[in-house]
Amino acid sequence: MIRILARAVLSLLANAVALVVAALLLSKVRCRSASVGSSSPSWCSP
């Protein structure tokens, strides 16, 4: 029972990390595409 719970928790953590990484990558891509324009957004980190 403990092993099943541990696997579920680890899988949830892995999914959360993957979502965070994907969100960061998307924000960087959006920032680059926005920086090509006239002005870069304030939320864009250098």
C-alpha positions as CSV (number, residue, x, y, z in Angstrom):
1,M,0.0,0.0,0.0
2,I,2.8,2.4,0.9
3,R,4.6,1.7,-2.4
4,I,1.5,2.4,-4.4
5,L,1.0,5.8,-2.6
6,A,4.7,6.6,-3.0
7,R,4.5,5.9,-6.8
8,A,1.4,8.0,-7.1
9,V,3.0,10.9,-5.2
10,L,6.2,10.7,-7.3
11,S,4.2,10.6,-10.5
12,L,2.2,13.7,-9.4
13,L,5.4,15.5,-8.5
14,A,6.9,14.6,-11.9
15,N,3.9,15.9,-13.7
16,A,3.9,19.1,-11.7
17,V,7.6,19.7,-12.5
18,A,7.0,19.0,-16.2
19,L,4.1,21.5,-16.2
20,V,6.3,24.1,-14.5
21,V,9.1,23.6,-17.0
22,A,6.7,23.7,-19.9
23,A,5.2,26.9,-18.6
24,L,8.6,28.5,-18.2
25,L,9.7,27.5,-21.7
26,L,6.4,28.9,-23.1
27,S,6.9,32.2,-21.3
28,K,10.5,32.4,-22.6
29,V,9.3,31.8,-26.2
30,R,6.5,34.4,-25.8
31,C,9.0,36.8,-24.4
32,R,11.3,36.4,-27.3
33,S,8.5,36.7,-29.8
34,A,7.2,39.8,-28.0
35,S,10.7,41.4,-27.7
36,V,10.9,41.3,-31.5
37,G,8.2,43.9,-31.5
38,S,8.5,47.5,-30.6
39,S,8.6,47.1,-26.8
40,S,9.1,44.1,-24.5
41,P,6.5,43.4,-21.8
42,S,7.3,44.2,-18.2
43,W,6.8,40.6,-17.0
44,C,9.5,39.5,-19.4
45,S,12.7,38.6,-17.4
46,P,16.0,39.2,-19.1
